[in-house]
Amino acid sequence: GGDHTITYPILQALAAKHGPVGLVHVDAHTDTADTALGESIYHGTPFRRCVEEELLDRSRVVQIGIRGSSYDPDPYEYSRQQGFRVVPAEECWMKSLEPLMGEVRAQMGDKPVYISFDIDGLDPAYAPGTGTPEIAGLTPAQALEIIRGCKGLNIVGCDLVEVAPMYDVSGNTALLGANLLFEMLCVLPGVRTL
């Protein structure tokens, strides 16, 4: 539920407790614009605000599935300038993401990590119920590989954003979203799974 602005106050609270946190961010967009439609707090800007407030450990931010349209002529530039690892969707096409997640686990280490999953990171063939769909996205199997690949990390929180069931008469987006949230709960520290 909610758009990606909800992650901003969550990260403010987590950083107040833990200091700057790592971030595994799945999305079609980097969400690092300075402003969007004239607003500084908008679903396309939360991670720039988080950088400005030093809520993120910039050496431990990975953005996966990035592609598509943007208000910025170079939507990846700001992220890369901050030291984020940007993994465009095209680097994920037609392959398992288990090797990538091994690298992500090594990068995150044992320090606090937050998972933020925007449903538009997935291809709209699987999740059309979102406000900003972008073609050529991730598959549900890759989404599971990403989430399950976070098992063992010091996860201090997670979210799933931008689910808009009214845009999907099939109900697939809501079903997928519910399953992704379940999977995120299963990788939290201390949760035992079979």
C-alpha positions in Angstrom: 0.0 0.0 0.0 0.9 3.7 -0.1 3.3 5.4 -2.5 7.0 5.5 -2.0 6.9 8.6 0.2 6.1 6.3 3.1 9.6 5.0 3.1 11.1 8.4 4.0 9.6 8.8 7.5 10.2 5.1 8.2 13.9 5.6 7.4 14.0 8.7 9.6 12.8 6.7 12.5 15.2 3.8 11.8 18.2 6.1 11.4 17.4 7.7 14.7 17.7 4.3 16.3 20.4 2.6 14.3 22.3 5.4 12.5 22.5 5.3 8.7 21.1 2.0 7.3 21.8 0.0 4.2 19.1 -0.3 1.6 18.0 -3.0 -0.8 15.7 -1.0 -3.1 13.7 -2.8 -5.9 12.0 -0.4 -8.3 11.6 0.7 -11.9 12.7 4.2 -10.8 15.6 5.4 -8.6 13.3 7.8 -6.7 16.1 10.3 -6.3 14.7 13.3 -8.2 15.2 16.7 -6.5 11.6 17.6 -7.2 8.7 16.0 -9.1 5.7 18.0 -10.3 7.1 20.9 -8.2 7.1 19.0 -4.9 10.2 18.1 -2.9 8.4 15.3 -1.1 6.8 13.1 -3.7 7.0 9.4 -4.6 9.9 10.2 -7.0 12.0 11.9 -4.4 12.3 10.0 -1.1 15.8 8.7 -1.5 17.3 12.1 -2.3 15.7 13.4 0.9 17.1 10.4 2.8 20.6 11.2 1.4 20.3 14.8 2.4 19.4 13.8 6.0 22.1 11.2 6.1 19.6 8.4 6.8 21.3 6.0 4.4 24.8 4.3 4.5 25.4 5.3 0.9 28.1 2.6 0.4 25.4 0.0 1.2 22.6 1.0 -1.1 21.6 -1.2 -4.0 18.8 -0.3 -6.5 17.6 -3.2 -8.6 15.4 -3.3 -11.6 15.8 0.3 -12.6 14.4 1.3 -16.0 11.9 3.4 -17.9 10.8 7.0 -17.8 12.0 9.8 -15.5 11.7 13.5 -14.9 15.5 13.6 -14.9 17.5 13.3 -18.2 19.9 11.0 -16.4 18.0 9.3 -13.6 20.9 7.1 -12.6 23.5 9.9 -12.3 22.5 11.1 -8.8 22.4 7.6 -7.4 25.8 6.8 -8.8 27.3 10.1 -7.6 26.1 9.0 -4.1 27.9 5.7 -4.4 24.8 3.6 -4.8 25.0 0.4 -6.8 22.4 0.7 -9.6 21.4 -2.6 -11.3 19.3 -1.7 -14.4 16.6 -4.2 -15.3 18.4 -5.1 -18.5 21.2 -6.6 -16.4 18.6 -8.9 -14.8 16.8 -10.1 -17.9 16.7 -13.9 -18.5 18.9 -14.9 -15.6 18.9 -15.9 -12.0 19.6 -13.1 -9.5 21.1 -15.5 -6.9 24.7 -14.5 -7.9 23.7 -10.8 -7.6 22.2 -11.4 -4.2 25.4 -13.0 -3.0 27.2 -9.8 -3.9 24.5 -7.8 -2.2 24.8 -9.8 1.0 28.6 -9.3 1.0 28.1 -5.5 0.5 25.5 -5.2 3.3 27.6 -7.1 5.9 26.1 -7.4 9.4 25.0 -3.7 9.7 21.3 -2.7 9.7 19.5 -3.0 6.3 16.1 -1.9 5.1 14.2 -3.5 2.2 12.0 -1.2 0.1 10.1 -3.0 -2.7 8.1 -1.0 -5.2 5.7 -3.3 -7.1 6.5 -1.4 -10.3 10.0 -3.1 -10.2 8.1 -6.1 -11.6 7.0 -6.2 -15.2 3.4 -5.0 -15.7 2.6 -8.4 -17.3 2.7 -9.7 -13.7 1.8 -6.6 -11.7 -0.2 -4.1 -13.8 -1.9 -2.6 -10.7 0.4 0.3 -10.0 0.4 4.0 -10.9 3.7 4.1 -12.8 4.1 0.8 -14.7 7.2 0.3 -16.9 7.7 -2.5 -19.4 10.6 -5.0 -19.4 10.8 -5.4 -15.6 11.6 -8.2 -13.2 9.7 -11.5 -12.9 8.0 -12.8 -9.8 10.7 -15.5 -9.6 13.4 -12.9 -9.6 11.5 -10.9 -6.9 11.6 -14.1 -4.8 15.3 -14.5 -5.4 15.9 -10.9 -4.3 13.8 -11.2 -1.1 15.1 -14.7 -0.2 18.6 -13.6 -1.0 18.3 -11.1 1.9 17.9 -14.0 4.4 20.6 -13.7 7.0 21.0 -9.9 6.7 20.4 -7.6 9.7 17.1 -6.5 8.4 15.5 -3.8 10.5 12.4 -3.2 8.4 10.8 -3.6 5.0 8.0 -2.2 2.9 6.0 -2.9 -0.3 4.8 0.2 -2.0 2.8 1.5 -5.0 0.3 -1.4 -5.1 -2.9 0.0 -6.7 -5.4 -3.0 -7.0 -8.0 -0.8 -8.8 -5.8 -0.8 -11.8 -5.8 -4.6 -12.1 -9.1 -6.3 -12.6 -7.4 -9.7 -12.5 -6.3 -9.3 -8.9 -2.8 -10.6 -9.7 -1.0 -7.5 -8.4 -2.7 -7.8 -5.0 -2.0 -11.5 -4.8 1.6 -11.0 -5.8 2.0 -8.1 -3.3 0.6 -10.2 -0.5 3.0 -13.0 -1.3 6.0 -10.7 -1.5 5.1 -9.2 1.9 4.9 -12.8 3.3 8.3 -13.5 1.9 9.7 -10.4 3.4 8.4 -11.4 6.8 10.0 -14.8 6.4 13.5 -13.3 6.0 13.4 -11.1 9.1 16.0 -12.0 11.7 14.9 -14.7 14.1 12.1 -16.0 11.8 12.4 -19.8 11.4 11.2 -21.3 8.1 11.1 -24.8 6.8 
